[in-house]
Amino acid sequence: MTVGFSGDVAEYYAKFRRGYPPRLLDALQTAFGLDGDDTVLDLGCGTGQLALPLSTRVGSVIGMDPEPDMLRLAREAATAQGVRNATWSLGADTDVPALGALVGERSLAVTVIGQALHWMQHDSLFRELAPLLRPGGGIAVIANGTPLWLQDSAWSRALRACLEEHFDTELTASCGTGAHDRARYARALEAAGFHDVQEIVTEDREELGFDQLIGGVFSAIPEDSLPHPDERLAFAERVRLALPPAPFVEEVRVSALVGHVR
């Protein structure tokens, strides 16, 4: 998994990426019977938006990401929040076999993958994770809302048009949030031997100010495409002029696709 979300992109990610609703964490805890004896792997953990709240519900969390800057910011957030049961490991989905050699078989309760699976080889990953999971444990593939530029609203369509013009490309990828992606992942979980595959959904409404919106956009642009620091104010103003006035209302559908091992 090579993404290029380092440097300033990681800083925007830490500051502006949406967290996960407590209702979803409650549902994951119930679905997998998580308790203080369990270890959870957050694969593609970013700056810890999912690993850190999960750390209060289990014995330990391993946050794994291929970007050193993401892990640095995750460590800083853990320290600021007083989290002491999180370990941060540099690695990608292709490093899961090596991780297995370290932690041992049947040692993980759950592997969570939040808004990162579209960067991974999910078919082989699911097969490699299965022997590392304890009985009754499993995988949760989490989509934390539709990308800002692909939503069904006037402001989102205006944002998409502005970004497509600036980057001279068509923005169609759902980043793993689309119904076709979820169905594809569900089939892959079943093919890898996971059972009781189902989707857990929470829905909320949020209002974004412009700073939150443009910060969210910057957090999703690979570093080599991010506007130069000297050009960001002008870029942001161009986006602002293309949009209706704030606030920008989002209908946030958070989906956890879960599968269990026996």
Secondary structure, DSSP 8 states (H G I E B T S, - for coil): ------THHHHHHHHHS----HHHHHHHHHHHT--TT-EEEEET-TTSTTHHHHHTTSSEEEEEES-HHHHHHHHHHHHHHT--SEEEEE--GGGHHHHHHHH-TT-EEEEEEES-GGGS-HHHHHHHHGGGEEEEEEEEEEEES--GGGSSSHHHHHHHHHHHHHHTS-----TT-SHHHHHHHHHHHHHTT-EEEEEEEEEEEEEE-HHHHHHHHHTTS-GGGS--GGGHHHHHHHHHHHS-SS-EEEEEEEEEEEEE--
